[in-house]
Amino acid sequence: MEFGIGSTLATSLRVWLRNLVPFTILSVVIHLPLAIWLGLSLRGELTADRIDDLNVSLGYGGFFAGVVLNILLTSTLVYGVVMELRGAHAGLGASVWLGLKRFLPSLGVTLLMAVMLFLGILSWFIPGAMVYCIFYVAVPASVIERPGIWGALMRSSQLVNGHGFKIFGLATLVLGGTFGLSYLTKQVLFDPDVASLDDLRIYVAVDLVREVLTSTFAAVVVSVTYARLRERKDGTTAEELSRVFD
């Protein structure tokens, strides 16, 4: 089967909607550390200087925290996505259990990806985008194939090879939609020139809900992309992928 952006997004949307409640619950649990950090950051009095500081810290800190948490979320959702593609329904408990079993390898992949992505971003946009696309399916590879931390990154590179422009287009659409919704939320709910602390808290709370939902969908897209690339490259079906969890 040919790997395509449209078919991958359509399948991802179907899987996400059919599992919206359990996947969202998992996402909420994983985002709890971010929610706690945001709550602690918004304590105290609000001044003009503090608003500027919070814009910087919440902006950059929230971005990189979102990248890391999204990768960790993917490791937890892989099982549910593969089972859904197989035509079965994954239970919430089974997804959590599989995510915990694969937590340490996925964490290693997450940290190494985050470092390489950060270095790529420092080298300007194109290297950062290349790093992100090359290692786009490293976490599902780590969970399902268990080749080790570096092996998962190399496996992602192998699977993505020959589909780089499609992966770039897919990632651009998903990330563009995420950043677009984030920007819209800020424009509607928060004006730093007239905002109070309560206004800022409301904006952060709403944007956190947006982050939970969009990161869940993004994680589903990564998992579906991995399954489609395996099918394209290796001829591996979703049923065969699911057997690693038996």
URSUL-V58419 format. One record per run of one state. SS is the DSSP state (@ for helix, = for strand, . for the rest). FROM is the first residue (numbers start at 1). LEN is the number of residues. If there is no record, write none. Layout:
[[SS | FROM | LEN] [SS | FROM | LEN]]
//
This chain:
[[. | 1 | 4] [@ | 5 | 14] [. | 19 | 1] [@ | 20 | 11] [. | 31 | 1] [@ | 32 | 10] [. | 42 | 6] [@ | 48 | 39] [. | 87 | 5] [@ | 92 | 10] [. | 102 | 1] [@ | 103 | 20] [. | 123 | 2] [@ | 125 | 10] [. | 135 | 3] [@ | 138 | 8] [. | 146 | 3] [@ | 149 | 12] [. | 161 | 3] [@ | 164 | 26] [. | 190 | 7] [@ | 197 | 38] [. | 235 | 3] [@ | 238 | 8] [. | 246 | 1]]
//
